[in-house]
Amino acid sequence: MRKIQLFKPARKRAIIIGMEVCYDSSLSDFGAAYSGPWCGDKLRVTDTTHKSQKVLLDFDLEGRLLGIELRHGEYANEIKIMERNYNGDFYIYFENLRNLSPGNKLARPFDYWNQDVCIDPAIAKALVDELEQFMKAIVKYEVEKGRFRIPPWRPEGDWISDEKPENIADLLEKAKRFNWESSQQNEPYTRAYPTPITVLPPEVRPDQNPVFSVIQLTQGCRLKDERGPCSFCGSYKGIQYREKTLDELSDHIAKVKDFTGEGWKYVRKIFLADADPLNTRTPTEAYLEFLRNQIPKISHFESFASTVAILSKTEQEWARLKELGLNMLYWGVESADDQTLRMLHKPHTQEMLYKAGERLKQVGINYAIILLAGVGTLDPHMGEGDVRDNSHVRATSELMSFLNPPMVYVSNLSILPGTRLYQRAQLGDIRPLSQPEVSLQNGEIRTKTPFFCKTRGQYGMQFITRT
């Protein structure tokens, strides 16, 4: 492990402590203002001792670490160092760790797009241990003596609570108790989610957007149990698919509220999980009606959706779900090329994709499409030209032109151990693309996406390397 140092030595420290507003950005790509109608807040502790490398620490209202970032002066873009995900995993932004080398004095975005992410417990523990000592020191020497600055708190017009955020001193006491041991004892999370939440779109992660909470209608993946997993997917291993009864769902909601704690007052939207939660034997309408009754303040639902799920409901059924508050779908297309879809072991065909797109268009539900880069022509004998010009890129681009969706996520494929693609790669049946080749294919798909479609990178952290 490389030697890292988060806080540079100093005789005196300049500390700013305050509440940071977390705006709901989930609607910003669909015509709403960036701030959205709701927001939440978090505790932010900023060490500005070294102006060229400010350290920002964010905590939720339970004192749990959310993330560590660096800033260089007034540099607007965050330089991410580590995030603690909703499920308790620590995501390390590996290239940006170069800023923490002893002697480094200038924070730089070595990984500008924040894509080089891994899970490394040794690095995470080193950072959390250093953070723990820092928080104990500033509470003892800075807070008790009042040698820090708190910016004035100004409630804004769209603040969802009339209350001022709870006493900052109490929040600091909670944050001071956060350490490696407590981070590994994630009992409230495991009570709420007996099977882990493995994949979430970035806009709905409650650790990043406190307006959202995640409710598991199902556990596991129905399609995986019925026909086998998609060849690139390593999620839901060992989890038998089941759907919650309404009584179980009521108990689940209570445990999610307990896990969320003080932050529940900000929750106004629900993301439905797991896997493909609209493709259930229990009518989705019954689930949404139950949730609306159980949580009256909720009128907005979002969910992943497979092509199978989209086609399983009539236009009238989709219209009813929209009426109940289903406002956003994340549609796992991956590719529109039949050969590639067979290789990925997806349950849909190109023809089904066009039919599903027409159905969503008629109903008028917002949706984002999820595509994969790095799966086009994994033939061992291909050349660079094949990487950029192949049936996957062409067919997928044609589908995007036909659908003209408001948002497209282009995720880079990582072939994970234990998946079918990994087994084929080990046998030499396919040749995984190099990182530069995947980037070329990603860029080609983005270039061929219709001008008015917004494109983004990874839609979730499902392809994280564990070391």
Number of C-alpha atoms within 10 A of each C-alpha: 6 9 11 15 18 23 18 17 10 9 5 9 15 16 19 17 20 18 24 15 16 16 20 24 20 20 16 13 14 13 9 12 13 14 16 15 16 20 23 25 21 23 25 21 23 22 23 18 19 19 16 17 24 23 24 21 19 20 25 25 23 19 19 22 25 21 22 25 21 27 24 21 14 9 12 8 13 17 26 26 26 26 22 20 18 18 16 19 15 24 25 26 23 20 17 23 24 20 22 21 14 13 9 13 15 16 22 20 19 17 17 14 12 18 15 16 23 18 18 18 16 10 20 19 16 16 21 21 15 14 22 17 12 16 20 17 13 20 18 12 13 18 16 11 10 10 15 19 14 14 10 8 11 8 14 11 8 12 18 17 14 8 8 11 17 11 8 15 13 13 20 23 14 16 25 21 14 21 19 17 11 11 17 10 11 13 13 15 20 16 14 22 19 12 16 19 20 17 18 23 17 15 17 23 20 20 25 23 21 26 27 27 24 24 19 25 25 23 23 25 24 22 18 19 13 9 11 13 22 20 21 22 21 17 20 20 12 7 14 12 17 14 19 15 12 15 8 11 20 15 11 20 19 12 18 21 17 16 20 22 14 13 21 18 14 20 21 22 21 24 23 22 23 27 27 24 23 26 22 16 10 14 11 19 17 11 17 20 13 15 22 16 10 14 13 10 12 15 17 18 24 21 25 25 22 25 22 19 16 22 17 15 15 12 17 10 15 22 17 15 19 19 11 17 18 23 17 20 21 21 23 18 21 21 29 26 22 17 16 20 21 14 17 19 18 24 17 17 19 18 11 16 21 15 14 19 21 14 18 19 15 11 16 14 16 19 23 23 22 22 24 25 26 26 26 24 24 18 16 13 9 12 11 10 8 16 26 23 15 14 19 27 27 18 17 22 22 17 19 19 15 13 18 17 21 17 19 24 23 22 23 21 20 22 22 19 14 13 17 20 24 19 16 14 16 13 10 12 13 17 18 23 23 10 13 10 17 23 18 17 28 23 15 18 24 22 12 15 21 20 11 10 18 17 20 13 18 18 21 17 18 18 20 16 16 11 8
